[in-house]
């Protein structure tokens, strides 16, 4: 199971306009393919039923539901708090909430992490201080797993900035839960993400080449080099010379007929 990327929705039924299931369905219609179910205050039976409803919505588009906490509620993808449990449970997909370098260095078998808060957030007022984009970039650089940016991300410009800082996606709560039109909001944010990770064409002396527009580095095989795609940390390796002299002329031979 791959790690989340793009626009990831975090749920909050208490602020979801028109009901949580309706908001998630609209966000999925707008392009979202990852949803993290929170709602930890619900009894397990109610939470499991809600998880089943959201999985059905995501199944139609090949999406994935991640459950906050160690209990996957019938699935195999969980997102854990920074406080624990340690070691992580052996599920197919395990994420962890992190807020600083110390928490990132504690990761072991987790597949991805969220970094927060990038900006001040209405969901958790006073929670911070915010990392801002520069702080996010610093933590991406030391992370050994892909990173999702979280906290106060509401605009296309903020999505672009987080991707350019090296995040593989953004986790969004309030901007979608409170949206008048969650489908339109999701489409706007996912479009910004797609543009941020799409290489742009640049004219060179010898033709046209593709240059990434963000911190993400798509894996592009090149002769004598190696690029790594994860978290924007890829660096090309120096080419190994195999020919140390000028090209040698070919010697023509004549068929003697023998």
C-alpha positions as CSV (number, residue, x, y, z in Angstrom):
1,X,0.0,0.0,0.0
2,X,1.4,3.4,-1.0
3,X,1.7,6.3,1.3
4,X,-0.8,9.1,1.1
5,X,-0.1,12.0,-1.3
6,X,-2.0,14.9,-2.9
7,X,-4.9,16.4,-0.9
8,X,-5.8,14.3,2.2
9,X,-9.0,15.0,4.1
10,X,-9.1,14.8,7.9
11,X,-12.7,14.4,9.2
12,X,-14.5,16.4,11.9
13,X,-18.3,15.6,11.9
14,X,-18.9,18.5,14.4
15,X,-18.0,21.1,11.9
16,X,-18.9,19.3,8.6
17,X,-21.6,21.3,6.7
18,X,-24.5,19.1,5.9
19,X,-23.1,15.9,7.5
20,X,-19.7,14.2,7.4
21,X,-20.6,11.6,4.8
22,X,-22.0,14.2,2.4
23,X,-18.8,16.3,2.8
24,X,-16.5,13.4,2.2
25,X,-18.5,12.3,-0.9
26,X,-18.3,15.8,-2.3
27,X,-14.5,16.0,-1.6
28,X,-14.0,12.7,-3.4
29,X,-16.0,14.0,-6.3
30,X,-13.6,16.9,-6.3
31,X,-10.6,14.7,-6.7
32,X,-9.7,13.6,-3.1
33,X,-8.5,10.0,-2.8
34,X,-7.3,9.8,0.8
35,X,-9.4,10.3,3.9
36,X,-8.3,10.1,7.6
37,X,-11.2,9.2,9.9
38,X,-10.9,10.9,13.3
39,X,-14.1,11.0,15.4
40,X,-12.3,9.3,18.3
41,X,-15.0,10.2,20.8
42,X,-17.6,7.9,19.1
43,X,-18.2,4.4,20.4
44,X,-16.4,1.8,18.4
45,X,-19.5,0.3,16.8
46,X,-20.6,3.7,15.5
47,X,-17.1,4.6,14.4
48,X,-16.8,1.3,12.6
49,X,-20.1,1.9,10.8
50,X,-18.9,5.3,9.7
51,X,-15.7,3.8,8.5
52,X,-17.7,1.3,6.4
53,X,-19.7,4.2,4.8
54,X,-16.6,6.2,3.9
55,X,-14.8,3.1,2.5
56,X,-17.7,2.5,0.2
57,X,-17.4,6.1,-1.1
58,X,-13.7,5.8,-1.6
59,X,-13.9,2.3,-3.2
60,X,-15.7,3.7,-6.3
61,X,-12.6,5.8,-7.1
62,X,-9.8,3.5,-5.8
63,X,-9.3,5.7,-2.7
64,X,-8.1,4.7,0.7
65,X,-9.5,5.3,4.3
66,X,-6.9,5.7,7.0
67,X,-8.2,5.4,10.6
68,X,-6.8,7.6,13.4
69,X,-5.6,5.4,16.2
70,X,-4.2,1.9,16.4
71,X,-7.5,0.2,15.6
72,X,-8.0,0.1,11.8
73,X,-11.8,-0.7,12.2
74,X,-11.8,-3.5,9.7
75,X,-9.2,-2.0,7.4
76,X,-5.4,-2.1,7.4
77,X,-4.3,1.6,7.5
78,X,-3.9,3.7,10.6
79,X,-2.6,7.1,11.6
80,X,-1.0,7.2,15.1
81,X,-0.4,10.2,17.5
82,X,3.1,11.3,18.3
83,X,2.7,9.8,21.8
84,X,2.3,6.2,20.7
85,X,2.0,3.4,20.6
86,X,5.6,2.3,20.1
87,X,6.5,0.2,18.3
88,X,3.8,0.8,15.6
89,X,1.3,-2.0,14.9
90,X,2.2,-4.1,11.9
91,X,-0.5,-2.8,9.5
92,X,0.0,-2.4,5.7
93,X,0.0,1.4,6.1
94,X,1.0,3.3,9.3
95,X,1.4,7.0,9.6
96,X,2.4,9.2,12.5
97,X,1.8,12.7,13.6
98,X,5.0,14.6,14.2
99,X,5.8,18.2,15.1
100,X,9.5,18.4,15.5
101,X,12.8,16.7,14.6
102,X,12.9,14.7,17.8
103,X,9.6,13.0,17.0
104,X,10.7,12.4,13.4
105,X,13.8,10.6,14.7
106,X,11.7,8.2,16.7
107,X,10.0,6.8,13.6
108,X,10.8,3.1,12.9
109,X,8.5,1.2,10.6
110,X,6.0,4.0,9.8
111,X,5.4,4.7,6.2
112,X,4.7,8.4,6.3
113,X,4.4,11.3,8.8
114,X,2.3,14.5,9.1
115,X,4.1,17.7,10.1
116,X,2.1,20.3,11.9
117,X,1.2,23.0,12.4
118,X,2.4,24.6,9.3
119,X,0.1,27.6,9.8
120,X,-2.2,28.8,12.5
121,X,-5.4,26.7,12.5
122,X,-9.0,27.4,13.4
123,X,-9.5,23.8,14.4
124,X,-6.9,24.1,17.2
125,X,-6.6,27.8,18.0
126,X,-3.5,28.6,20.0
127,X,-1.8,25.4,18.9
128,X,1.7,26.0,17.8
129,X,3.8,28.1,17.3
130,X,3.4,27.6,13.5
131,X,6.3,26.1,11.6
132,X,5.7,28.2,8.5
133,X,7.0,26.9,5.2
134,X,10.6,27.3,6.1
135,X,10.2,25.1,9.2
136,X,8.3,22.6,7.1
137,X,11.2,22.5,4.6
138,X,13.7,21.9,7.4
139,X,11.8,19.0,8.8
140,X,11.3,17.4,5.4
141,X,15.0,17.5,4.9
142,X,15.6,15.4,8.0
143,X,12.7,13.0,7.6
144,X,13.3,9.5,6.4
145,X,9.7,9.0,5.3
146,X,7.3,11.0,3.0
147,X,5.8,14.0,4.7
148,X,2.3,15.5,4.6
149,X,2.0,19.2,5.6
150,X,-0.8,19.8,8.1
151,X,-2.3,22.8,9.8
152,X,-4.1,25.9,8.4
153,X,-3.8,25.0,4.8
154,X,-6.7,26.5,3.0
155,X,-5.6,28.1,-0.3
156,X,-4.0,26.9,-3.6
157,X,-1.0,29.1,-2.9
158,X,-0.4,27.4,0.5
159,X,-0.7,24.0,-1.2
160,X,1.9,25.0,-3.8
161,X,4.3,26.4,-1.1
162,X,4.1,23.1,0.9
163,X,4.8,21.0,-2.2
164,X,7.7,23.2,-3.1
165,X,9.0,22.7,0.4
166,X,9.2,19.0,-0.2
167,X,5.8,17.7,1.1
168,X,4.3,14.9,-0.9
169,X,0.8,16.3,-0.1
170,X,-1.3,18.3,2.3
171,X,-3.7,17.2,5.0
172,X,-6.8,19.5,5.1
173,X,-9.6,19.6,7.7
174,X,-11.3,23.0,8.2
175,X,-11.1,24.2,4.6
176,X,-13.1,21.2,3.4
177,X,-15.3,20.4,6.5
178,X,-16.6,24.0,6.6
179,X,-16.7,24.6,2.9
180,X,-20.0,25.8,1.3
181,X,-19.1,23.7,-1.7
182,X,-16.6,21.0,-0.7
183,X,-16.5,19.5,-4.2
184,X,-15.4,22.8,-5.7
185,X,-12.9,23.5,-2.8
186,X,-11.4,20.0,-3.2
187,X,-11.1,20.5,-7.0
188,X,-9.3,23.8,-6.5
189,X,-6.8,22.4,-4.0
190,X,-6.2,19.2,-5.9
191,X,-5.6,21.2,-9.1
192,X,-3.0,23.3,-7.3
193,X,-1.3,20.2,-6.1
194,X,-1.3,18.7,-9.6
195,X,0.2,21.8,-11.1
196,X,2.9,22.0,-8.4
197,X,4.1,18.5,-9.1
198,X,3.8,18.6,-12.9
199,X,7.1,19.2,-14.7
200,X,7.2,22.2,-17.0
201,X,8.8,22.4,-20.4
202,X,11.8,24.6,-20.8
203,X,13.7,25.4,-24.0
204,X,17.4,24.5,-24.0
205,X,20.1,24.9,-26.6
206,X,19.6,21.4,-27.9
207,X,15.8,21.1,-27.6
208,X,13.1,20.9,-25.0
209,X,13.6,19.3,-21.6
210,X,11.4,18.8,-18.6
211,X,12.2,20.5,-15.3
212,X,10.2,19.8,-12.1
213,X,8.3,22.9,-10.8
214,X,8.5,21.8,-7.1
215,X,10.6,20.1,-4.5
216,X,9.2,16.7,-5.6
217,X,11.6,14.8,-7.8
218,X,10.0,12.2,-10.1
219,X,12.1,9.2,-10.8
220,X,13.7,9.6,-14.2
221,X,16.2,7.0,-15.3
222,X,19.3,8.6,-16.8
223,X,22.5,7.0,-17.9
224,X,25.1,6.9,-15.1
225,X,22.8,8.6,-12.6
226,X,20.2,7.8,-9.9
227,X,17.3,9.9,-8.7
228,X,15.2,9.2,-5.7
229,X,11.5,10.4,-5.7
230,X,10.6,10.2,-2.0
231,X,10.1,13.5,-0.2
232,X,12.0,15.5,-2.7
233,X,15.4,14.3,-1.3
234,X,16.7,12.8,-4.6
235,X,20.1,14.0,-5.8
236,X,21.7,12.9,-9.1
237,X,24.8,10.7,-8.7
238,X,28.0,11.6,-10.6
239,X,28.4,9.8,-13.9
240,X,31.1,7.2,-14.1
241,X,33.4,7.7,-17.1
242,X,33.9,4.6,-19.2
243,X,35.9,6.0,-22.1
244,X,39.1,7.9,-21.1
245,X,40.4,8.8,-24.6
246,X,39.3,10.2,-27.9
247,X,37.1,7.9,-30.1
248,X,39.2,5.5,-32.2
249,X,38.6,5.4,-35.9
250,X,37.1,2.2,-37.3
251,X,39.3,0.1,-39.6
252,X,37.6,-0.9,-42.8
253,X,38.2,-4.5,-44.0
254,X,37.8,-5.8,-47.5
255,X,36.3,-9.1,-48.4
256,X,39.0,-11.1,-50.1
257,X,36.6,-13.6,-51.5
258,X,38.4,-16.4,-49.8
